[in-house]
Amino acid sequence: MATGLFSLLILIGAILLFFLFLYFVPVNLWITAIFSGVRVGLLELVFMRIRKVPPRIVVNSMITATKAGLKVSTTELETHYLAGGNVPHVIKALISADKANIDLAFKQATAIDLAGRDVFEAVQISVNPKVITTPKVAAVAADGIQLIATARVTVRANIQQLVGGAGEDTILARVGEGIVTSIGSAETHSEVLENPDKISKLVLERGLDAGTAFEILSIDIADVDVGENIGAKLQIDQANADLKVAEAKAEERRAMAVANEQEMKAKSQEMKAKVIEAEAQIPKAISEAFSMGNLGVMDYYRLKNIEADTDMRDSIAGSGKAGGKKPGGKSDKRG
């Protein structure tokens, strides 16, 4: 019983050692490489495993590159993998570039891949240009009419500028800026609507693809819509602003007039008070005149008669203005 259990443990251990041996020594992968014409040593595959590099990725990429006629080494592929690159993607990009007669070296492809760009997609765009649709761009012509344009930009990847070159966002921003400038330089909006190709020509002449990872092949205006009358709207806003300013100034003048009127009323009341004060001094002056002997009784009565006569004349004049009647109650109107 114990001997059988011991034999079973030895068998299990042998199986584990066998699989562990196959893991570190990928014999089947080495045989596949030999029959595919790729020279790679068995110990080299073991060292790849120790360096935590998947031997299958390197060997399969080597086989693909060799069959396509590319000259790369396992050391270069292993180095690129350890640097964080996508080895199969780089090999596919190199094969596509070679078939399309595009000059793309292995170091350049790995640099593009490590820069975070899809090198295989870049090669595809170089062979088959890509169309980028810009968002709606609003601009105002010289006559104040707003135009909303949409453009389609056909670009081709510039392999030499993929490392360090600007991307699609820069292309879209520059094209949008060119559209705004082109529409703004037009005298009328109808001129742009009649010849939208003028926008494309003016934008292409500006060399918008300088310093970018793309080469602009064409810019086509897909749609141009008429927006608001910005000029008229600005004039209306200005007129409303001027009206508010005028109303404010008129209100200021009215307030000044009201203040001036109140001031004049206050001055009138002040003058009346002075008159009343002066009239109040008259009895006092008469009393002093009596005391001093400068005024007699008959003089005083003559003064009173003059005042009564003056009051009568004032009342007659007042009644004539009010009703137009003469003394006695008869009307002054004549038929």
Contacts in CASP RR format, 6 or more apart in sequence:
PFRMAT RR
TARGET T0000
AUTHOR 0000-0000-0000
METHOD contacts of the structure
MODEL  1
MATGLFSLLILIGAILLFFLFLYFVPVNLWITAIFSGVRVGLLELVFMRI
RKVPPRIVVNSMITATKAGLKVSTTELETHYLAGGNVPHVIKALISADKA
NIDLAFKQATAIDLAGRDVFEAVQISVNPKVITTPKVAAVAADGIQLIAT
ARVTVRANIQQLVGGAGEDTILARVGEGIVTSIGSAETHSEVLENPDKIS
KLVLERGLDAGTAFEILSIDIADVDVGENIGAKLQIDQANADLKVAEAKA
EERRAMAVANEQEMKAKSQEMKAKVIEAEAQIPKAISEAFSMGNLGVMDY
YRLKNIEADTDMRDSIAGSGKAGGKKPGGKSDKRG
22 28 0 8 1.000
23 49 0 8 1.000
24 46 0 8 1.000
24 49 0 8 1.000
24 50 0 8 1.000
25 42 0 8 1.000
25 45 0 8 1.000
25 46 0 8 1.000
26 45 0 8 1.000
26 49 0 8 1.000
26 55 0 8 1.000
26 56 0 8 1.000
27 42 0 8 1.000
29 45 0 8 1.000
29 55 0 8 1.000
29 56 0 8 1.000
29 59 0 8 1.000
30 40 0 8 1.000
30 41 0 8 1.000
30 42 0 8 1.000
30 45 0 8 1.000
32 59 0 8 1.000
32 63 0 8 1.000
33 39 0 8 1.000
33 40 0 8 1.000
33 59 0 8 1.000
33 62 0 8 1.000
33 63 0 8 1.000
36 63 0 8 1.000
36 66 0 8 1.000
36 67 0 8 1.000
37 63 0 8 1.000
37 66 0 8 1.000
38 59 0 8 1.000
38 62 0 8 1.000
38 63 0 8 1.000
38 66 0 8 1.000
40 59 0 8 1.000
40 62 0 8 1.000
40 74 0 8 1.000
44 74 0 8 1.000
45 55 0 8 1.000
45 59 0 8 1.000
48 54 0 8 1.000
48 55 0 8 1.000
48 58 0 8 1.000
48 74 0 8 1.000
48 78 0 8 1.000
49 55 0 8 1.000
51 78 0 8 1.000
51 82 0 8 1.000
53 78 0 8 1.000
53 81 0 8 1.000
53 82 0 8 1.000
54 81 0 8 1.000
57 77 0 8 1.000
57 81 0 8 1.000
57 87 0 8 1.000
57 88 0 8 1.000
58 74 0 8 1.000
58 77 0 8 1.000
58 78 0 8 1.000
58 81 0 8 1.000
58 87 0 8 1.000
59 74 0 8 1.000
60 88 0 8 1.000
61 72 0 8 1.000
61 77 0 8 1.000
61 87 0 8 1.000
61 88 0 8 1.000
61 91 0 8 1.000
62 72 0 8 1.000
62 74 0 8 1.000
62 77 0 8 1.000
64 88 0 8 1.000
64 91 0 8 1.000
64 92 0 8 1.000
64 95 0 8 1.000
65 71 0 8 1.000
65 72 0 8 1.000
65 91 0 8 1.000
65 94 0 8 1.000
65 95 0 8 1.000
68 94 0 8 1.000
68 95 0 8 1.000
68 98 0 8 1.000
69 98 0 8 1.000
70 91 0 8 1.000
70 94 0 8 1.000
70 95 0 8 1.000
70 98 0 8 1.000
70 106 0 8 1.000
72 91 0 8 1.000
72 94 0 8 1.000
72 106 0 8 1.000
76 106 0 8 1.000
76 110 0 8 1.000
77 87 0 8 1.000
80 87 0 8 1.000
80 90 0 8 1.000
80 110 0 8 1.000
80 113 0 8 1.000
80 114 0 8 1.000
81 87 0 8 1.000
83 110 0 8 1.000
83 114 0 8 1.000
84 114 0 8 1.000
85 110 0 8 1.000
85 113 0 8 1.000
85 114 0 8 1.000
86 113 0 8 1.000
89 113 0 8 1.000
89 118 0 8 1.000
89 119 0 8 1.000
89 120 0 8 1.000
90 106 0 8 1.000
90 109 0 8 1.000
90 110 0 8 1.000
90 113 0 8 1.000
90 119 0 8 1.000
90 120 0 8 1.000
92 120 0 8 1.000
93 104 0 8 1.000
93 109 0 8 1.000
93 113 0 8 1.000
93 119 0 8 1.000
93 120 0 8 1.000
93 122 0 8 1.000
93 123 0 8 1.000
94 104 0 8 1.000
94 106 0 8 1.000
94 109 0 8 1.000
96 102 0 8 1.000
96 120 0 8 1.000
96 123 0 8 1.000
96 124 0 8 1.000
96 127 0 8 1.000
97 103 0 8 1.000
97 104 0 8 1.000
97 109 0 8 1.000
97 123 0 8 1.000
97 126 0 8 1.000
97 159 0 8 1.000
98 104 0 8 1.000
100 123 0 8 1.000
100 126 0 8 1.000
100 127 0 8 1.000
102 123 0 8 1.000
102 126 0 8 1.000
102 127 0 8 1.000
102 159 0 8 1.000
103 159 0 8 1.000
104 123 0 8 1.000
104 159 0 8 1.000
108 159 0 8 1.000
108 163 0 8 1.000
109 119 0 8 1.000
111 163 0 8 1.000
112 119 0 8 1.000
112 122 0 8 1.000
112 159 0 8 1.000
112 162 0 8 1.000
112 163 0 8 1.000
113 119 0 8 1.000
115 162 0 8 1.000
115 163 0 8 1.000
115 164 0 8 1.000
117 162 0 8 1.000
117 163 0 8 1.000
117 213 0 8 1.000
119 162 0 8 1.000
122 157 0 8 1.000
122 159 0 8 1.000
122 162 0 8 1.000
122 213 0 8 1.000
123 157 0 8 1.000
123 159 0 8 1.000
125 155 0 8 1.000
125 156 0 8 1.000
125 157 0 8 1.000
125 214 0 8 1.000
126 156 0 8 1.000
126 157 0 8 1.000
126 159 0 8 1.000
129 154 0 8 1.000
129 155 0 8 1.000
129 156 0 8 1.000
129 217 0 8 1.000
130 154 0 8 1.000
130 155 0 8 1.000
130 156 0 8 1.000
130 157 0 8 1.000
131 152 0 8 1.000
131 153 0 8 1.000
131 154 0 8 1.000
131 155 0 8 1.000
132 152 0 8 1.000
132 153 0 8 1.000
132 154 0 8 1.000
132 155 0 8 1.000
132 168 0 8 1.000
132 171 0 8 1.000
132 172 0 8 1.000
133 150 0 8 1.000
133 151 0 8 1.000
133 152 0 8 1.000
133 153 0 8 1.000
133 222 0 8 1.000
134 150 0 8 1.000
134 151 0 8 1.000
134 152 0 8 1.000
134 153 0 8 1.000
134 172 0 8 1.000
134 175 0 8 1.000
134 176 0 8 1.000
134 179 0 8 1.000
135 150 0 8 1.000
135 172 0 8 1.000
136 148 0 8 1.000
136 149 0 8 1.000
136 150 0 8 1.000
137 148 0 8 1.000
137 149 0 8 1.000
137 150 0 8 1.000
137 151 0 8 1.000
137 176 0 8 1.000
137 179 0 8 1.000
137 180 0 8 1.000
138 146 0 8 1.000
138 147 0 8 1.000
138 148 0 8 1.000
138 227 0 8 1.000
139 146 0 8 1.000
139 147 0 8 1.000
139 149 0 8 1.000
139 179 0 8 1.000
139 180 0 8 1.000
139 182 0 8 1.000
139 183 0 8 1.000
139 184 0 8 1.000
140 146 0 8 1.000
140 147 0 8 1.000
140 183 0 8 1.000
140 184 0 8 1.000
140 230 0 8 1.000
140 231 0 8 1.000
141 147 0 8 1.000
141 183 0 8 1.000
141 184 0 8 1.000
141 186 0 8 1.000
141 187 0 8 1.000
141 188 0 8 1.000
141 189 0 8 1.000
141 191 0 8 1.000
141 192 0 8 1.000
142 184 0 8 1.000
142 185 0 8 1.000
142 186 0 8 1.000
142 187 0 8 1.000
142 188 0 8 1.000
143 187 0 8 1.000
143 188 0 8 1.000
143 189 0 8 1.000
143 231 0 8 1.000
144 189 0 8 1.000
144 229 0 8 1.000
144 230 0 8 1.000
144 231 0 8 1.000
144 232 0 8 1.000
145 188 0 8 1.000
145 189 0 8 1.000
145 226 0 8 1.000
145 227 0 8 1.000
145 229 0 8 1.000
145 230 0 8 1.000
145 231 0 8 1.000
146 189 0 8 1.000
146 226 0 8 1.000
146 227 0 8 1.000
146 228 0 8 1.000
146 229 0 8 1.000
146 230 0 8 1.000
147 183 0 8 1.000
147 189 0 8 1.000
147 192 0 8 1.000
147 193 0 8 1.000
147 224 0 8 1.000
147 225 0 8 1.000
147 226 0 8 1.000
147 227 0 8 1.000
148 224 0 8 1.000
148 225 0 8 1.000
148 226 0 8 1.000
148 227 0 8 1.000
149 179 0 8 1.000
149 183 0 8 1.000
149 196 0 8 1.000
149 199 0 8 1.000
149 221 0 8 1.000
149 223 0 8 1.000
149 224 0 8 1.000
149 225 0 8 1.000
150 221 0 8 1.000
150 222 0 8 1.000
150 223 0 8 1.000
150 224 0 8 1.000
151 175 0 8 1.000
151 176 0 8 1.000
151 179 0 8 1.000
151 199 0 8 1.000
151 200 0 8 1.000
151 203 0 8 1.000
151 219 0 8 1.000
151 220 0 8 1.000
151 221 0 8 1.000
151 222 0 8 1.000
152 219 0 8 1.000
152 220 0 8 1.000
152 222 0 8 1.000
153 171 0 8 1.000
153 172 0 8 1.000
153 175 0 8 1.000
153 216 0 8 1.000
153 218 0 8 1.000
153 219 0 8 1.000
153 220 0 8 1.000
154 216 0 8 1.000
154 217 0 8 1.000
154 218 0 8 1.000
154 219 0 8 1.000
154 220 0 8 1.000
155 168 0 8 1.000
155 171 0 8 1.000
155 209 0 8 1.000
155 214 0 8 1.000
155 215 0 8 1.000
155 216 0 8 1.000
155 217 0 8 1.000
156 214 0 8 1.000
156 215 0 8 1.000
156 217 0 8 1.000
157 213 0 8 1.000
157 214 0 8 1.000
157 215 0 8 1.000
158 209 0 8 1.000
158 212 0 8 1.000
158 213 0 8 1.000
158 214 0 8 1.000
158 215 0 8 1.000
161 211 0 8 1.000
161 212 0 8 1.000
161 213 0 8 1.000
161 214 0 8 1.000
162 213 0 8 1.000
164 213 0 8 1.000
165 211 0 8 1.000
165 212 0 8 1.000
165 213 0 8 1.000
166 211 0 8 1.000
166 212 0 8 1.000
166 213 0 8 1.000
167 212 0 8 1.000
167 213 0 8 1.000
167 214 0 8 1.000
168 214 0 8 1.000
170 212 0 8 1.000
171 208 0 8 1.000
171 209 0 8 1.000
171 212 0 8 1.000
171 214 0 8 1.000
171 216 0 8 1.000
174 206 0 8 1.000
174 208 0 8 1.000
175 203 0 8 1.000
175 208 0 8 1.000
175 219 0 8 1.000
178 199 0 8 1.000
178 202 0 8 1.000
178 203 0 8 1.000
178 206 0 8 1.000
178 208 0 8 1.000
179 199 0 8 1.000
179 203 0 8 1.000
181 202 0 8 1.000
182 192 0 8 1.000
182 198 0 8 1.000
182 199 0 8 1.000
182 202 0 8 1.000
182 203 0 8 1.000
183 189 0 8 1.000
183 192 0 8 1.000
183 199 0 8 1.000
185 202 0 8 1.000
186 192 0 8 1.000
186 198 0 8 1.000
189 226 0 8 1.000
191 198 0 8 1.000
192 198 0 8 1.000
192 199 0 8 1.000
192 224 0 8 1.000
193 224 0 8 1.000
193 226 0 8 1.000
196 221 0 8 1.000
196 224 0 8 1.000
197 221 0 8 1.000
199 219 0 8 1.000
199 221 0 8 1.000
200 218 0 8 1.000
200 219 0 8 1.000
200 220 0 8 1.000
200 221 0 8 1.000
203 219 0 8 1.000
204 216 0 8 1.000
204 218 0 8 1.000
204 219 0 8 1.000
207 216 0 8 1.000
208 216 0 8 1.000
209 215 0 8 1.000
209 216 0 8 1.000
286 295 0 8 1.000
286 300 0 8 1.000
286 303 0 8 1.000
289 295 0 8 1.000
290 296 0 8 1.000
290 300 0 8 1.000
316 327 0 8 1.000
319 325 0 8 1.000
320 326 0 8 1.000
320 332 0 8 1.000
324 331 0 8 1.000
324 332 0 8 1.000
324 333 0 8 1.000
325 331 0 8 1.000
325 332 0 8 1.000
326 332 0 8 1.000
END
